[in-house]
Amino acid sequence: MNIERNPHRVPTGLRAPGLDFMGKLCGTFHVNGERHYWNYSGTGDALKIELAEGQHFRRLYLSVADAEDAQRTLRDAVGAHS
């Protein structure tokens, strides 16, 4: 899990199905044989979550109010369950 500081510079590939309109990315995007899910809007950072091989999506890109806090909270939650 990382913070993507420039999500608008990340190649999104082919959108199907999904939305890419006026700064809002939402849905499934196909990049280099991988399936990524985006739910991002705005101009700030995105939380990028790498999923294990074999999952439906390989990466999730999410806009959150505070990416660093969200990253810390998710890492704590995953650590508590591993």
Rosetta blueprint (number, residue, H / E / L):
1 M L
2 N E
3 I E
4 E E
5 R L
6 N L
7 P H
8 H H
9 R H
10 V L
11 P L
12 T L
13 G L
14 L E
15 R E
16 A E
17 P E
18 G E
19 L E
20 D E
21 F E
22 M L
23 G L
24 K E
25 L E
26 C E
27 G E
28 T E
29 F E
30 H E
31 V E
32 N L
33 G L
34 E E
35 R E
36 H E
37 Y E
38 W E
39 N E
40 Y E
41 S E
42 G L
43 T L
44 G L
45 D L
46 A E
47 L E
48 K E
49 I E
50 E E
51 L L
52 A L
53 E L
54 G L
55 Q L
56 H L
57 F L
58 R L
59 R E
60 L E
61 Y E
62 L E
63 S E
64 V L
65 A L
66 D L
67 A H
68 E H
69 D H
70 A H
71 Q H
72 R H
73 T H
74 L H
75 R H
76 D H
77 A H
78 V H
79 G H
80 A H
81 H L
82 S L
